[in-house]
Amino acid sequence: MKAHAVPPPRQRGSILYMFAFAATLLVAMFAATVDLSQLYARKTEIQNAADAAALAGAKSLKASSGSAAAISAAVGAATGTSNNYQYANHDKYFSFAPGAISFAASATSNNWLSPAAAKLAPAGLKFVRVLARDGDSAPLTLATAFASSIGQGATLTVDAVAVAGPINNGVGLRQ
Protein backbone atom coordinates (compact mmCIF):
# COMPACT_ATOMS: atom_id res chain seq x y z
CA MET A 1 0.00 0.00 0.00
CA LYS A 2 1.02 3.45 -0.72
CA ALA A 3 1.09 5.79 2.25
CA HIS A 4 -0.69 9.05 1.86
CA ALA A 5 0.93 12.19 3.15
CA VAL A 6 -0.91 13.84 5.98
CA PRO A 7 -1.98 17.33 4.95
CA PRO A 8 -0.36 20.10 7.00
CA PRO A 9 -2.52 21.78 9.60
CA ARG A 10 -4.31 24.86 8.41
CA GLN A 11 -2.36 28.07 8.86
CA ARG A 12 -5.11 30.41 8.08
CA GLY A 13 -4.76 33.80 9.87
CA SER A 14 -1.05 33.47 10.66
CA ILE A 15 -0.28 36.48 8.48
CA LEU A 16 -2.42 38.60 10.78
CA TYR A 17 -0.21 37.74 13.76
CA MET A 18 2.99 38.41 11.82
CA PHE A 19 1.64 41.75 10.58
CA ALA A 20 0.56 42.79 14.09
CA PHE A 21 4.02 41.94 15.45
CA ALA A 22 5.82 43.79 12.63
CA ALA A 23 3.54 46.84 12.91
CA THR A 24 4.17 47.03 16.66
CA LEU A 25 7.92 46.95 16.07
CA LEU A 26 7.67 49.67 13.41
CA VAL A 27 5.64 51.94 15.68
CA ALA A 28 8.11 51.38 18.54
CA MET A 29 11.06 52.21 16.26
CA PHE A 30 9.29 55.34 15.01
CA ALA A 31 8.59 56.44 18.59
CA ALA A 32 12.21 55.86 19.63
CA THR A 33 13.38 57.82 16.58
CA VAL A 34 11.19 60.79 17.48
CA ASP A 35 12.36 60.80 21.11
CA LEU A 36 16.04 60.45 20.19
CA SER A 37 15.83 63.16 17.52
CA GLN A 38 14.32 65.52 20.11
CA LEU A 39 17.14 64.62 22.51
CA TYR A 40 19.77 65.29 19.84
CA ALA A 41 18.18 68.63 18.89
CA ARG A 42 18.05 69.80 22.53
CA LYS A 43 21.65 68.63 23.12
CA THR A 44 22.78 70.70 20.14
CA GLU A 45 20.87 73.77 21.34
CA ILE A 46 22.22 73.41 24.88
CA GLN A 47 25.78 72.92 23.64
CA ASN A 48 25.49 76.02 21.43
CA ALA A 49 24.30 78.09 24.39
CA ALA A 50 27.10 76.75 26.62
CA ASP A 51 29.71 77.48 23.92
CA ALA A 52 28.43 81.03 23.44
CA ALA A 53 28.33 81.66 27.19
CA ALA A 54 31.87 80.34 27.69
CA LEU A 55 33.19 82.42 24.78
CA ALA A 56 31.49 85.58 26.06
CA GLY A 57 32.83 85.00 29.57
CA ALA A 58 36.36 84.31 28.31
CA LYS A 59 36.32 87.37 26.05
CA SER A 60 35.22 89.56 28.95
CA LEU A 61 37.79 87.96 31.25
CA LYS A 62 40.60 88.50 28.73
CA ALA A 63 39.70 92.16 28.31
CA SER A 64 40.17 92.92 32.01
CA SER A 65 41.68 89.92 33.79
CA GLY A 66 43.23 89.83 37.20
CA SER A 67 40.54 91.42 39.34
CA ALA A 68 37.32 90.53 41.14
CA ALA A 69 35.53 93.01 38.85
CA ALA A 70 36.77 91.01 35.83
CA ILE A 71 35.28 87.83 37.32
CA SER A 72 31.96 89.60 37.88
CA ALA A 73 32.03 90.95 34.33
CA ALA A 74 32.77 87.48 32.94
CA VAL A 75 29.88 85.95 34.89
CA GLY A 76 27.60 88.74 33.68
CA ALA A 77 28.70 88.29 30.07
CA ALA A 78 28.26 84.50 30.21
CA THR A 79 24.83 84.56 31.84
CA GLY A 80 23.69 87.47 29.67
CA THR A 81 24.71 85.64 26.51
CA SER A 82 23.11 82.35 27.55
CA ASN A 83 19.86 84.14 28.39
CA ASN A 84 19.59 85.18 24.74
CA TYR A 85 19.47 81.54 23.57
CA GLN A 86 16.18 79.76 23.11
CA TYR A 87 15.48 76.04 22.94
CA ALA A 88 12.58 73.62 22.55
CA ASN A 89 11.42 75.19 19.29
CA HIS A 90 12.00 78.70 20.67
CA ASP A 91 9.52 78.20 23.52
CA LYS A 92 12.02 78.46 26.39
CA TYR A 93 15.05 80.58 27.25
CA PHE A 94 18.21 79.32 28.90
CA SER A 95 19.21 80.75 32.22
CA PHE A 96 22.41 79.21 33.50
CA ALA A 97 22.85 79.66 37.22
CA PRO A 98 25.99 81.53 38.29
CA GLY A 99 27.13 78.26 39.89
CA ALA A 100 27.26 76.73 36.42
CA ILE A 101 30.17 79.05 35.57
CA SER A 102 33.66 78.39 36.92
CA PHE A 103 37.19 79.67 36.37
CA ALA A 104 40.70 78.21 36.18
CA ALA A 105 44.22 79.13 35.14
CA SER A 106 44.41 76.19 32.72
CA ALA A 107 41.87 74.58 30.41
CA THR A 108 42.84 71.13 31.70
CA SER A 109 42.72 72.11 35.36
CA ASN A 110 41.11 69.88 37.96
CA ASN A 111 40.67 72.91 40.22
CA TRP A 112 37.79 74.96 38.82
CA LEU A 113 36.76 77.84 41.06
CA SER A 114 33.24 79.10 41.60
CA PRO A 115 32.69 82.80 40.89
CA ALA A 116 32.83 83.58 44.63
CA ALA A 117 36.14 81.73 45.08
CA ALA A 118 37.54 83.21 41.87
CA LYS A 119 36.83 86.74 43.12
CA LEU A 120 39.01 86.04 46.17
CA ALA A 121 41.99 84.95 44.03
CA PRO A 122 41.46 86.25 40.48
CA ALA A 123 45.14 86.49 39.44
CA GLY A 124 46.05 84.12 36.63
CA LEU A 125 42.53 82.93 35.90
CA LYS A 126 42.14 82.83 32.14
CA PHE A 127 39.65 80.07 31.35
CA VAL A 128 35.88 79.93 31.77
CA ARG A 129 33.90 76.70 32.01
CA VAL A 130 30.13 76.55 31.62
CA LEU A 131 28.21 73.47 32.74
CA ALA A 132 24.85 73.60 31.04
CA ARG A 133 22.73 71.88 33.63
CA ASP A 134 19.42 72.35 35.36
CA GLY A 135 20.27 74.44 38.39
CA ASP A 136 23.83 73.71 39.47
CA SER A 137 24.09 69.94 39.45
CA ALA A 138 21.35 67.95 37.71
CA PRO A 139 21.37 67.43 33.94
CA LEU A 140 18.60 69.15 32.03
CA THR A 141 15.53 66.95 31.76
CA LEU A 142 13.47 66.74 28.60
CA ALA A 143 9.97 65.34 28.38
CA THR A 144 9.64 62.45 25.96
CA ALA A 145 6.88 62.04 23.45
CA PHE A 146 6.65 58.25 23.41
CA ALA A 147 9.01 56.58 25.89
CA SER A 148 6.68 57.33 28.78
CA SER A 149 3.88 55.42 27.06
CA ILE A 150 5.84 52.16 27.29
CA GLY A 151 6.98 52.67 30.86
CA GLN A 152 10.53 53.79 30.12
CA GLY A 153 10.28 57.06 32.00
CA ALA A 154 8.83 60.38 31.03
CA THR A 155 12.13 62.25 30.72
CA LEU A 156 15.56 62.03 29.16
CA THR A 157 18.54 63.95 30.50
CA VAL A 158 21.13 65.99 28.66
CA ASP A 159 23.93 68.33 29.66
CA ALA A 160 26.78 70.16 27.99
CA VAL A 161 30.19 71.48 28.97
CA ALA A 162 32.12 74.28 27.29
CA VAL A 163 35.58 75.61 28.17
CA ALA A 164 36.91 78.80 26.59
CA GLY A 165 40.01 80.88 27.07
CA PRO A 166 42.95 82.49 25.28
CA ILE A 167 44.10 80.70 22.14
CA ASN A 168 46.64 82.19 19.70
CA ASN A 169 46.17 85.79 20.85
CA GLY A 170 42.41 85.45 20.63
CA VAL A 171 39.66 83.68 22.51
CA GLY A 172 38.42 80.23 21.56
CA LEU A 173 36.82 77.01 22.71
CA ARG A 174 38.79 74.06 23.96
CA GLN A 175 37.77 70.99 21.98
LINVENJO-V9521 format. One record per pair of residues at least 12 apart in sequence whose ideal C-beta (glycine too) atoms are under 10 Angstrom apart, sorted by the first residue. I is the first residue (numbers start at 1). GAP is how many residues later the second one is. D is the distance in whole Angstrom. If there is no record, write none. Layout:
BEGIN
i->I gap->GAP d->D
i->I gap->GAP d->D
END
This chain:
BEGIN
i->27 gap->119 d->9
i->28 gap->118 d->8
i->28 gap->122 d->7
i->30 gap->116 d->8
i->31 gap->113 d->9
i->31 gap->114 d->7
i->31 gap->115 d->3
i->31 gap->116 d->7
i->31 gap->118 d->7
i->31 gap->119 d->8
i->31 gap->121 d->10
i->32 gap->112 d->10
i->32 gap->114 d->7
i->32 gap->115 d->8
i->32 gap->118 d->9
i->32 gap->120 d->9
i->33 gap->113 d->9
i->34 gap->110 d->9
i->34 gap->111 d->5
i->34 gap->112 d->6
i->34 gap->113 d->10
i->35 gap->107 d->9
i->35 gap->108 d->10
i->35 gap->109 d->5
i->35 gap->110 d->6
i->35 gap->111 d->6
i->35 gap->112 d->5
i->35 gap->113 d->9
i->35 gap->117 d->9
i->35 gap->121 d->7
i->36 gap->108 d->10
i->36 gap->111 d->9
i->36 gap->120 d->8
i->37 gap->108 d->10
i->38 gap->50 d->9
i->38 gap->51 d->10
i->38 gap->104 d->7
i->38 gap->105 d->9
i->38 gap->106 d->7
i->38 gap->107 d->7
i->38 gap->108 d->10
i->38 gap->118 d->8
i->38 gap->120 d->10
i->39 gap->103 d->6
i->39 gap->105 d->8
i->39 gap->108 d->10
i->39 gap->117 d->5
i->39 gap->118 d->9
i->39 gap->119 d->6
i->40 gap->118 d->9
i->41 gap->46 d->8
i->41 gap->47 d->9
i->41 gap->48 d->9
i->41 gap->101 d->10
i->41 gap->117 d->10
i->42 gap->45 d->6
i->42 gap->46 d->7
i->42 gap->47 d->10
i->42 gap->50 d->10
i->42 gap->98 d->7
i->42 gap->100 d->5
i->42 gap->114 d->8
i->42 gap->116 d->6
i->42 gap->118 d->10
i->43 gap->44 d->10
i->43 gap->89 d->10
i->43 gap->97 d->9
i->43 gap->99 d->9
i->43 gap->113 d->10
i->43 gap->115 d->5
i->43 gap->116 d->9
i->43 gap->117 d->7
i->44 gap->43 d->9
i->44 gap->114 d->10
i->44 gap->116 d->9
i->45 gap->40 d->7
i->45 gap->41 d->8
i->45 gap->42 d->4
i->45 gap->43 d->8
i->45 gap->44 d->10
i->45 gap->45 d->10
i->45 gap->47 d->10
i->45 gap->49 d->8
i->45 gap->87 d->10
i->45 gap->113 d->9
i->45 gap->115 d->9
i->46 gap->36 d->10
i->46 gap->39 d->9
i->46 gap->41 d->7
i->46 gap->48 d->8
i->46 gap->50 d->10
i->46 gap->86 d->5
i->46 gap->87 d->9
i->46 gap->93 d->10
i->46 gap->94 d->6
i->46 gap->96 d->10
i->46 gap->112 d->6
i->46 gap->113 d->7
i->46 gap->114 d->5
i->46 gap->116 d->10
i->47 gap->85 d->7
i->47 gap->111 d->9
i->47 gap->112 d->9
i->47 gap->113 d->4
i->47 gap->114 d->9
i->47 gap->115 d->7
i->48 gap->34 d->10
i->48 gap->37 d->7
i->48 gap->39 d->9
i->48 gap->46 d->10
i->48 gap->84 d->10
i->48 gap->112 d->9
i->48 gap->114 d->9
i->49 gap->32 d->8
i->49 gap->33 d->5
i->49 gap->34 d->9
i->49 gap->35 d->9
i->49 gap->36 d->4
i->49 gap->37 d->9
i->49 gap->38 d->7
i->49 gap->44 d->9
i->49 gap->45 d->5
i->49 gap->46 d->10
i->49 gap->47 d->8
i->49 gap->81 d->8
i->49 gap->83 d->6
i->49 gap->111 d->8
i->49 gap->113 d->9
i->50 gap->28 d->9
i->50 gap->32 d->7
i->50 gap->35 d->9
i->50 gap->44 d->9
i->50 gap->46 d->8
i->50 gap->50 d->9
i->50 gap->79 d->9
i->50 gap->80 d->5
i->50 gap->81 d->8
i->50 gap->82 d->4
i->50 gap->83 d->9
i->50 gap->109 d->9
i->50 gap->110 d->4
i->50 gap->111 d->7
i->50 gap->112 d->4
i->50 gap->113 d->10
i->50 gap->114 d->10
i->50 gap->123 d->10
i->51 gap->30 d->10
i->51 gap->31 d->10
i->51 gap->34 d->10
i->51 gap->79 d->8
i->51 gap->81 d->9
i->51 gap->109 d->8
i->51 gap->110 d->10
i->51 gap->111 d->5
i->51 gap->112 d->10
i->51 gap->113 d->8
i->51 gap->122 d->6
i->52 gap->26 d->9
i->52 gap->29 d->5
i->52 gap->30 d->7
i->52 gap->32 d->8
i->52 gap->33 d->7
i->52 gap->42 d->10
i->52 gap->78 d->9
i->52 gap->110 d->8
i->52 gap->112 d->9
i->52 gap->121 d->10
i->53 gap->22 d->10
i->53 gap->24 d->8
i->53 gap->25 d->4
i->53 gap->26 d->7
i->53 gap->27 d->9
i->53 gap->28 d->5
i->53 gap->29 d->4
i->53 gap->30 d->9
i->53 gap->31 d->10
i->53 gap->32 d->8
i->53 gap->41 d->8
i->53 gap->43 d->6
i->53 gap->47 d->8
i->53 gap->48 d->7
i->53 gap->75 d->8
i->53 gap->76 d->10
i->53 gap->77 d->5
i->53 gap->79 d->8
i->53 gap->109 d->7
i->53 gap->111 d->9
i->54 gap->20 d->10
i->54 gap->24 d->7
i->54 gap->27 d->9
i->54 gap->28 d->9
i->54 gap->47 d->8
i->54 gap->73 d->9
i->54 gap->74 d->5
i->54 gap->75 d->7
i->54 gap->76 d->4
i->54 gap->77 d->10
i->54 gap->78 d->10
i->54 gap->106 d->10
i->54 gap->107 d->9
i->54 gap->108 d->4
i->54 gap->109 d->6
i->54 gap->110 d->4
i->54 gap->111 d->9
i->54 gap->117 d->9
i->54 gap->118 d->10
i->54 gap->119 d->7
i->54 gap->120 d->9
i->55 gap->22 d->9
i->55 gap->23 d->9
i->55 gap->26 d->8
i->55 gap->73 d->8
i->55 gap->75 d->9
i->55 gap->107 d->8
i->55 gap->109 d->5
i->55 gap->110 d->10
i->55 gap->116 d->6
i->55 gap->117 d->8
i->55 gap->118 d->7
i->56 gap->18 d->8
i->56 gap->20 d->9
i->56 gap->21 d->4
i->56 gap->22 d->5
i->56 gap->23 d->9
i->56 gap->24 d->7
i->56 gap->25 d->4
i->56 gap->26 d->8
i->56 gap->28 d->10
i->56 gap->72 d->9
i->56 gap->74 d->9
i->56 gap->108 d->8
i->56 gap->115 d->9
i->57 gap->14 d->9
i->57 gap->16 d->9
i->57 gap->17 d->4
i->57 gap->18 d->7
i->57 gap->19 d->9
i->57 gap->20 d->5
i->57 gap->21 d->4
i->57 gap->22 d->9
i->57 gap->23 d->10
i->57 gap->24 d->8
i->57 gap->25 d->9
i->57 gap->44 d->6
i->57 gap->45 d->10
i->57 gap->46 d->8
i->57 gap->58 d->10
i->57 gap->70 d->9
i->57 gap->71 d->4
i->57 gap->72 d->9
i->57 gap->73 d->7
i->57 gap->105 d->9
i->57 gap->107 d->7
i->57 gap->108 d->9
i->57 gap->114 d->9
i->58 gap->16 d->7
i->58 gap->19 d->9
i->58 gap->20 d->9
i->58 gap->45 d->10
i->58 gap->68 d->8
i->58 gap->69 d->7
i->58 gap->70 d->5
i->58 gap->71 d->10
i->58 gap->72 d->10
i->58 gap->104 d->10
i->58 gap->105 d->9
i->58 gap->106 d->4
i->58 gap->107 d->5
i->58 gap->108 d->7
i->58 gap->109 d->9
i->58 gap->112 d->10
i->58 gap->113 d->5
i->58 gap->114 d->8
i->58 gap->115 d->9
i->58 gap->116 d->10
i->59 gap->15 d->8
i->59 gap->18 d->7
i->59 gap->19 d->10
i->59 gap->22 d->10
i->59 gap->69 d->9
i->59 gap->105 d->8
i->59 gap->106 d->10
i->59 gap->107 d->10
i->59 gap->111 d->9
i->59 gap->112 d->5
i->59 gap->113 d->10
i->60 gap->12 d->9
i->60 gap->13 d->5
i->60 gap->14 d->5
i->60 gap->15 d->9
i->60 gap->16 d->8
i->60 gap->17 d->4
i->60 gap->18 d->8
i->60 gap->20 d->10
i->60 gap->21 d->10
i->60 gap->68 d->9
i->60 gap->111 d->9
i->61 gap->12 d->8
i->61 gap->13 d->4
i->61 gap->14 d->9
i->61 gap->16 d->8
i->61 gap->17 d->9
i->61 gap->42 d->7
i->61 gap->57 d->9
i->61 gap->61 d->9
i->61 gap->64 d->7
i->61 gap->65 d->7
i->61 gap->66 d->8
i->61 gap->67 d->6
i->61 gap->103 d->9
i->61 gap->104 d->8
i->61 gap->105 d->9
i->61 gap->110 d->9
i->62 gap->12 d->9
i->62 gap->64 d->7
i->62 gap->66 d->10
i->62 gap->102 d->10
i->62 gap->103 d->8
i->62 gap->104 d->6
i->62 gap->107 d->10
i->62 gap->108 d->9
i->62 gap->109 d->6
i->63 gap->14 d->9
i->63 gap->108 d->9
i->65 gap->38 d->10
i->65 gap->57 d->7
i->65 gap->58 d->8
i->65 gap->59 d->8
i->65 gap->60 d->7
i->65 gap->61 d->6
i->65 gap->101 d->9
i->66 gap->56 d->6
i->66 gap->57 d->6
i->66 gap->58 d->8
i->66 gap->59 d->8
i->66 gap->60 d->10
i->67 gap->52 d->9
i->67 gap->55 d->6
i->67 gap->56 d->9
i->68 gap->47 d->10
i->68 gap->48 d->10
i->68 gap->50 d->8
i->68 gap->51 d->4
i->68 gap->52 d->8
i->68 gap->53 d->9
i->68 gap->54 d->6
i->69 gap->50 d->9
i->69 gap->53 d->9
i->70 gap->33 d->10
i->70 gap->48 d->9
i->70 gap->49 d->9
i->70 gap->52 d->6
i->70 gap->55 d->8
i->71 gap->30 d->9
i->71 gap->32 d->7
i->71 gap->42 d->9
i->71 gap->43 d->10
i->71 gap->44 d->6
i->71 gap->45 d->9
i->71 gap->46 d->9
i->71 gap->47 d->5
i->71 gap->48 d->5
i->71 gap->49 d->9
i->71 gap->50 d->10
i->71 gap->51 d->5
i->71 gap->54 d->7
i->71 gap->57 d->10
i->72 gap->26 d->10
i->72 gap->43 d->8
i->72 gap->46 d->10
i->72 gap->47 d->7
i->72 gap->50 d->10
i->74 gap->27 d->8
i->74 gap->29 d->7
i->74 gap->41 d->8
i->74 gap->44 d->9
i->74 gap->48 d->10
i->74 gap->51 d->9
i->74 gap->54 d->6
i->75 gap->21 d->10
i->75 gap->23 d->6
i->75 gap->25 d->10
i->75 gap->26 d->5
i->75 gap->27 d->10
i->75 gap->28 d->9
i->75 gap->39 d->10
i->75 gap->40 d->5
i->75 gap->41 d->10
i->75 gap->43 d->9
i->75 gap->44 d->9
i->75 gap->53 d->9
i->76 gap->22 d->9
i->76 gap->25 d->10
i->76 gap->39 d->10
i->77 gap->24 d->10
i->77 gap->51 d->9
i->78 gap->18 d->7
i->78 gap->20 d->9
i->78 gap->22 d->9
i->78 gap->23 d->5
i->78 gap->37 d->10
i->78 gap->50 d->6
i->78 gap->51 d->10
i->78 gap->52 d->6
i->78 gap->84 d->10
i->78 gap->86 d->9
i->79 gap->15 d->9
i->79 gap->16 d->7
i->79 gap->17 d->6
i->79 gap->18 d->8
i->79 gap->19 d->7
i->79 gap->21 d->9
i->79 gap->22 d->7
i->79 gap->36 d->10
i->79 gap->51 d->9
i->81 gap->13 d->9
i->81 gap->15 d->9
i->81 gap->49 d->10
i->82 gap->12 d->5
i->82 gap->13 d->7
i->82 gap->14 d->5
i->82 gap->18 d->9
i->82 gap->19 d->9
i->82 gap->48 d->7
i->82 gap->50 d->8
i->83 gap->12 d->6
i->83 gap->13 d->8
i->85 gap->47 d->10
i->87 gap->53 d->9
i->87 gap->55 d->9
i->88 gap->54 d->8
i->88 gap->55 d->9
i->94 gap->38 d->7
i->94 gap->46 d->9
i->96 gap->34 d->6
i->96 gap->35 d->8
i->96 gap->36 d->6
i->96 gap->37 d->8
i->96 gap->38 d->10
i->96 gap->39 d->10
i->96 gap->40 d->9
i->97 gap->34 d->9
i->97 gap->36 d->8
i->97 gap->37 d->9
i->97 gap->38 d->6
i->97 gap->39 d->5
i->97 gap->40 d->10
i->98 gap->16 d->8
i->98 gap->17 d->6
i->98 gap->18 d->9
i->98 gap->38 d->9
i->99 gap->15 d->6
i->99 gap->16 d->8
i->99 gap->17 d->9
i->99 gap->32 d->9
i->99 gap->34 d->9
i->99 gap->36 d->8
i->99 gap->37 d->4
i->99 gap->38 d->8
i->100 gap->14 d->10
i->100 gap->15 d->10
i->100 gap->29 d->9
i->100 gap->30 d->6
i->100 gap->31 d->5
i->100 gap->32 d->7
i->100 gap->33 d->6
i->100 gap->34 d->10
i->100 gap->35 d->8
i->100 gap->36 d->6
i->100 gap->37 d->9
i->100 gap->59 d->10
i->100 gap->61 d->10
i->101 gap->13 d->8
i->101 gap->14 d->6
i->101 gap->17 d->9
i->101 gap->27 d->7
i->101 gap->28 d->7
i->101 gap->29 d->6
i->101 gap->30 d->8
i->102 gap->12 d->6
i->102 gap->13 d->8
i->102 gap->15 d->9
i->102 gap->16 d->8
i->102 gap->23 d->10
i->102 gap->25 d->9
i->102 gap->26 d->8
i->102 gap->27 d->5
i->102 gap->28 d->8
i->102 gap->29 d->8
i->102 gap->61 d->9
i->103 gap->12 d->7
i->103 gap->14 d->8
i->103 gap->15 d->4
i->103 gap->16 d->9
i->103 gap->18 d->10
i->103 gap->19 d->8
i->103 gap->21 d->10
i->103 gap->22 d->4
i->103 gap->23 d->8
i->103 gap->24 d->7
i->103 gap->25 d->6
i->103 gap->26 d->7
i->103 gap->62 d->9
i->104 gap->14 d->9
i->104 gap->20 d->9
i->104 gap->21 d->7
i->104 gap->22 d->8
i->104 gap->23 d->5
i->104 gap->24 d->8
i->104 gap->25 d->7
i->104 gap->59 d->8
i->104 gap->61 d->8
i->105 gap->16 d->10
i->105 gap->18 d->9
i->105 gap->19 d->5
i->105 gap->20 d->6
i->105 gap->21 d->6
i->105 gap->22 d->7
i->105 gap->60 d->9
i->106 gap->18 d->9
i->106 gap->19 d->10
i->106 gap->20 d->8
i->106 gap->21 d->7
i->106 gap->57 d->10
i->106 gap->59 d->8
i->106 gap->68 d->10
i->107 gap->19 d->9
i->107 gap->20 d->5
i->107 gap->21 d->10
i->107 gap->22 d->8
i->107 gap->56 d->5
i->107 gap->57 d->8
i->107 gap->58 d->6
i->107 gap->59 d->9
i->107 gap->60 d->9
i->107 gap->66 d->9
i->107 gap->67 d->4
i->107 gap->68 d->10
i->108 gap->19 d->9
i->108 gap->55 d->9
i->108 gap->66 d->8
i->109 gap->16 d->10
i->109 gap->18 d->7
i->109 gap->20 d->9
i->109 gap->54 d->9
i->112 gap->13 d->10
i->112 gap->15 d->9
i->112 gap->16 d->10
i->112 gap->17 d->6
i->112 gap->19 d->9
i->112 gap->51 d->9
i->113 gap->12 d->7
i->113 gap->16 d->10
i->114 gap->22 d->9
i->125 gap->40 d->9
i->126 gap->38 d->10
i->126 gap->39 d->5
i->126 gap->40 d->6
i->126 gap->45 d->10
i->127 gap->36 d->6
i->127 gap->37 d->7
i->127 gap->38 d->4
i->127 gap->39 d->8
i->127 gap->47 d->8
i->128 gap->34 d->8
i->128 gap->35 d->7
i->128 gap->36 d->5
i->128 gap->37 d->7
i->128 gap->43 d->9
i->129 gap->32 d->7
i->129 gap->33 d->7
i->129 gap->34 d->5
i->129 gap->35 d->8
i->129 gap->36 d->9
i->129 gap->45 d->9
i->130 gap->30 d->8
i->130 gap->31 d->7
i->130 gap->32 d->5
i->130 gap->33 d->8
i->130 gap->34 d->8
i->131 gap->28 d->7
i->131 gap->29 d->8
i->131 gap->30 d->6
i->131 gap->31 d->8
i->132 gap->26 d->9
i->132 gap->27 d->6
i->132 gap->28 d->4
i->132 gap->29 d->7
i->132 gap->30 d->7
i->133 gap->24 d->9
i->133 gap->25 d->9
i->133 gap->26 d->5
i->133 gap->27 d->8
i->133 gap->28 d->9
i->134 gap->23 d->9
i->134 gap->24 d->10
i->134 gap->25 d->8
i->137 gap->22 d->10
i->138 gap->19 d->8
i->138 gap->21 d->8
i->139 gap->16 d->10
i->139 gap->17 d->9
i->139 gap->18 d->4
i->139 gap->19 d->6
i->139 gap->20 d->4
i->139 gap->21 d->9
i->140 gap->15 d->9
i->140 gap->16 d->9
i->140 gap->17 d->7
i->140 gap->18 d->5
i->140 gap->19 d->6
i->140 gap->20 d->9
i->141 gap->12 d->10
i->141 gap->13 d->9
i->141 gap->14 d->4
i->141 gap->15 d->7
i->141 gap->16 d->5
i->141 gap->17 d->8
i->142 gap->12 d->10
i->142 gap->13 d->6
i->142 gap->14 d->5
i->142 gap->15 d->7
i->142 gap->16 d->6
i->143 gap->12 d->6
i->143 gap->13 d->8
i->144 gap->12 d->6
i->161 gap->13 d->10
i->162 gap->12 d->8
i->163 gap->12 d->9
END
